[in-house]
Each structure stands twice: as structure tokens, then as C-alpha cells.
Amino acid sequence: MGILQGKRILVTGVLTDASIAFHIARIAQEEGATVILSSYGRVHRLTERIAGRLPQPAPVIQLDVTNDEDLAALPDRVREHVDGLDGVVHSIGFAPEAALGGNFLNTAWKDVAVAFQVSAFSLKSLTMAARPLFSGGGSVVGLDFDAQVAWPKYDWMGVAKAALESTSRYLARDLGPENIRVNLVAAGPIRTMAAKSIPGFDEFEKVWNERSPLSWDTTDPVPAAQATVALLSDWFPKTTAEIIHVDGGLHAMGA
């Protein structure tokens, strides 16, 4: 029996089979979970196509985390496939081009607001939308990129990730009495579709190659996916408000 045997898991953010979210869904199925994917708008068909590469067919439901109607409809859409949820994976992030690439001092609020809503506030929106589906507890896991320092050209996405980290702590505080755990996995740089939109991504690779105590492979999303699946399981029953770093140890190294 796998560590997610009998669990019902909603995974957001599956766009390609190179994404961390895809491998979370794959490993979750291999560990016994029933997986539901979510997507939105123009990329919905892409997610449906990628879902066909999972070990088992997975339904894809419509969910735009910035759309109140979609959020309100989430419980009913999930219940078309399962009678509740045991876990939710938040793998969502976006910042407009103007909010990245060394333009920090000149970025307008309208662009910053988009980055904050999609990349940070959506953790709260998604968790609250899924809350009625949890019965007796559950696990929410978000994907993070360490926000303790200022990264080259990451700019307002870095600030949004800091907000994501704080949001996870407040959610953990307020939902703990319902036995809902909220944690993050801070992964090192992975060459996903999202990474391609970050100017100067090669600079991240250079930093990790030079400073990570464990060797780091930017093409391997599996370690971060495995950590996420572990947090979705019952093996971390009293862990919440935590950030698990899956970055080869770089976060703990000095300059």
C-alpha cells in the first residue's frame, strides 16, 4: 500500500510533463491516491492532454483562482468525481513581465497586484474554496521559491513569494483547529514552463552549481514532488506552517 492509499487529492498547475505539479500527480497516483487536476481558460485543453500521460486517467475541472464564480463552484465540480478531498496542491504563480527582470523600482501597482493575487492571495482563495470538501482534516501544500533573500531579477515575484510564505502561516494558524495542515515546499530552480518566463534564469543555475552542498539538477522535478507527496500523507500529522526546502541545502549556506 502506498502512503496516499485512499486519499483524494486536487492538484493545480499541471501544464507540461516537466512541471513539478505533473510529477506530484504522477507520484500521488502511484502511492494510491485518486487525483483530480484543475486548469483554466486556454490552457485547459493542454492540461487535459498532459493528464493522459499520467499512470491513470485524471479528470480536469475548470478553476481560475482569480474568478469568484469558479472558486464558489469548486466543491460541486470536485464532487462530480469524488465525495471530498484529503489534500490540495497549490502550484500557481504568475507575474507580468513588467514585474520581473530588474525593473523592481519602476513596476506599477497594477502589475504588482496581479503578481500578488495570482501567486500569494490565491493560496488563501484556493484553500477556502476547498475547505468544505475536507472532513476531519486535510493537507494543503504550496510550491514556493525561497523568499529569505533578494534574488537577481526575481523582483516582485520574490516579494509575492514572501507573501505566500506568510499567508501559509496564517492559514495554518486559523485552520489548525479543523486539523487542516498548511505547508510549503521551497524547491530549487527547475526548468519548468514558469521558469522560462523568468529573465536571467541561467543566473539561478549558476548560483546553485556553485553553492549547493548537494548536487542540483535543474531538469529534475522529482525531489520536490516527492516532498510534496510526503506532506500530503499521514506521515506528517503534526507538521504545519512549515517550509520544507528541497534545494540541495543552498538556503542554509552563507555567501
N, C-alpha and C positions, 0 to 999 in steps of 0.2 A: 504493500500500500504506500502511495506517495504522501508527502507531507500536506498536500492540499486535497486529499481524498474527500469527496463530497462537498467541497466548497464551491460557492458561486461567486465568480469574480468578473467585475466590469473593468475593462482596460481601454483607456482613451489613448489617442495619439499614434495609432498604427498607420503609418504611411508607406513604408517600404519594409522589405525583409531585412534591411540593415539597421533598422531602428531598435533602440533598447526595448520599446514597447512591444514590438513583434516578438522578441525573444522572451519577454516576460510572459506573453500569452502562450507561446510555444511550451516553455518550461512548466507553466501552470497546468496546462493540459496534460503534459507528461507526468505531473505529480498528482493527477487525479481530479483537477478542477473542471467545472463547467465554465467556459469563458464566453463572455459577450463583449463585443467590440462596439465602440461608438465612433462616428465620424460626422461630417457636416458638409453641406454645400457641394462645391465642385469636386472635392476630394473623396466624396462618399463612395463613388464607383471604384476609385483607386483602392480604398480600404477593403471593399468587397473582393476585389481581385486578389489582393495580398492575403486576405483571410483564407483563400483557397490553398495557400501554401502551408497552413498550419496542419498539425497531425490529424485534427478532426475539424469538420466544418464548424464555423462560429458565426452566429448571426451578427449583423451590423445594424445598430439603431442610430437614428438621427439625433445628434446633440451638438448644438453650438452653445458653448458655455457663456457666451455674452448675450444670449437670447432668453428672456424670461419665460417665454412660452415653451421653449424646448426644455428648460430646466423644470418647469412645472409638470411637463408631460413625461419626464424621465421615469417615475415609478411605474406608470401604466405601460410604457414601452418595454421596460425590463420585464414586467410581469407577463408579457406575451410569450416569454421564453423560459423564465424561472420564477419561482414564487417569492424570491427575496435575494438579498446579497449578503455575502460574508466579507467581501473585500472590494476595494476600489483603487485603481491605479490612476493617478493624475500625471499624465505625461504631455503637458500642454505648455507651450511657451511661444511668444512672438513679440518682436519689437520692430517697428517701422525702420526703414533704412536710415532715416534721419536721427534715430536714437542710438546708432552704433557707429563704429569706425573712427573714433577720435573726435566726434562732434559734440562731446558732452556739454560744453559751455554754451552751445548755440541751439540745443534742441528745444523746440517749442513744447508747451504743456500738452497740446493735443496729441503729439506723438508719444510723450511720456505716459499720458493717461492710457493710451492703447496698450503699451507695454505692461503697465501695472494691472489693468483689468484682465488681460489675457493670461499673463504669466504669474500673477500673485493672487488677486482677488478671486480668480476662478477656482482656486483650491477651496475657498470657503463656499462659493456658489455650488460647486460640484458636490461637496460633502453634505451640504444642507439638502440638496436635491435628492441625494441617495439616502439620507437619514431615515426616511420612513421604511426603507427596504431592509434595514438592519433589525434583527430580532435577537435581543440578548447580547448584542455586541458585534464588533467587526473591526476591520483594519483598513485604514486609508494610508496609502503610500504615495508620496510625490517624488518626482525626479528633480534633482537640484544640481546646481554647479556652485561650488563653494564660494560664499559671499563674504568671507572674512577680510579679504583684501581687494584692492582695485586692480583689475586685470587690464592688460593692453587692449584698447579698442572695444571692450565689452560694454563700457559706458552705462546707459540706463537699463540695459538688461541685467547688468550686475546689481544695480540698485533694486530692480524688481525681484531678483533672486533673494536679496536680503529681506525684502518684504515677504516673500514666500516663506522664508525660514521663520520669521516672526509670526506669520499667520498660522503656521503649523503648530507653534507652541500654544497660541491662544485657543485654537481648536482643540488641542489635546487637553487643555485645562477645562474647557466648558463641556466637552463631550465625554470626558473620563468617567463621570458618574453613570453614563449609559454603557460603559465598557467598550467604547469606541476608541481605538488607538489611532494616533496620527503621527506618522514618522516620515522622514525624507531619506533618500539615498543620494548622496552627493557624488556623482560619477566624475572621473577624469574625462578629458576630451575624447569624444568618439566621433568618427567621421560619418555622421548621420545627415539627413537632408537639412535638419535645423542647423547643423554646424556649418554647412556650406553657405548659409546666409550671414555668417559672422565674418566680417572683414578681418584679415590677418590671422585666420585660424592657424596657419603654419607657426605663428609665434607661440601658441599654446603647446604645440607638439615639441618645439624646441625646448621650452621650459621643462616639460615632463621628461624628455630624453636626458636632460642634464641633471635634474634634481630628484626625480622619483627614486626612492630606495629600492622598490620592486620594479622590475622592467614593466613598461607600459606599452600596450598595443592599441593604437587609435582605431584600428579596424575591428576590434573585438568587443562587442557589447554584452557578451555573455556574463562576465563577472558582476556587472551592475544588475543585470536581470536576475541572476541567482540570489543576490542580496535582497532584491525586492520580493521575490517569491518567499524567501525565508521570513521576511517581516509580515507577509500576508498569512503565514501559517500560525499554528498554535505554539510554535517553538519560542515565541517572544511574547508570552501572555501578559507580562507586566512592563513592557517597554513602550513608552510613548513620549512624545515631544523630543525625540532623538533624531540626530542627523548621523547616519552611517556613511562614512567616507569610503568609497570604493575608487581610489585614485592612486594606488600604488604607494600610499603613505606620504605623498608630497605635501598635503595640508599641514603636516606636523614638522616640516623641515624649515630651518631658518634660511635667510638669504645667503 
